[in-house]
Amino acid sequence: MLEHLNREEGINLLRAMEKVARRQVILTTPVSRYEQHAYDNNPYQEHRYVRSVDEIERLGYNVRGAGLKGIPGESGLAHKIPSFLKPILHVLWIIAGVFPYNRPEWRAIWYVSRA
């Protein structure tokens, strides 16, 4: 979700979540920038800023990888296949998500947490 906010808005949101979280903040965010523009009359669908692992870790968060690159996003496989196949692809993406945990070059998203 952080990719839909600019840098300052994202940091402000993280700090606000830290104040109200009982134990920890957990979120997901893409590993690298891929184009996603506003759609459904919602300008916040656009990807505005993608943070690096170093930047997120400097904020005190733990970062872990999941998902396979090349599947989500406007340039990914999910955007190119018929709609009726997308649920199947999504399930396969989740199942295959364990493989990139320690292989950063395969990661599509990060799981980020701060205790």
C-alpha positions, -999 to 999 in steps of 0.1 A, spaced: 0 0 0 29 24 6 35 25 -32 3 45 -36 16 74 -15 44 98 -20 75 94 3 64 119 30 28 106 31 41 70 35 63 79 64 35 98 81 12 68 76 38 44 91 43 66 121 6 70 127 1 32 124 30 27 149 12 49 174 -21 29 173 -6 -6 168 -9 -28 199 21 -50 190 34 -45 155 28 -31 121 27 -55 92 22 -46 55 32 -55 20 47 -34 -7 63 -41 -42 100 -47 -45 105 -26 -76 85 0 -95 61 -12 -120 36 10 -138 1 12 -124 -19 42 -133 -51 56 -117 -82 37 -127 -119 33 -115 -119 71 -109 -94 65 -81 -62 85 -83 -47 65 -54 -44 34 -76 -14 50 -92 20 39 -79 38 70 -67 68 59 -47 85 25 -42 108 23 -12 141 3 -12 149 -24 14 175 -1 29 151 27 33 125 5 50 151 -11 73 164 23 83 129 30 96 132 0 119 113 -26 99 121 -62 91 118 -71 54 110 -105 39 103 -115 3 72 -132 -12 55 -136 -45 72 -141 -79 83 -112 -101 67 -108 -134 32 -119 -124 14 -88 -109 12 -53 -124 3 -38 -158 33 -54 -174 30 -87 -156 15 -120 -167 -17 -114 -147 -25 -84 -169 -21 -104 -201 -43 -134 -195 -81 -138 -197 -100 -128 -167 -113 -163 -160 -77 -175 -155 -67 -148 -131 -80 -165 -99 -59 -196 -108 -28 -175 -114 -33 -157 -81 -35 -190 -62 -3 -203 -80 14 -169 -72 6 -173 -35 18 -210 -34 50 -202 -52 55 -172 -29 77 -193 -5 105 -197 -31 116 -160 -32 119 -157 6 157 -158 4 161 -150 -33 157 -112 -37 159 -114 -75 127 -134 -76 107 -113 -51 76 -95 -62 66 -80 -29 80 -76 6 64 -84 39 74 -56 62 69 -57 100 80 -37 130 75 -49 165 
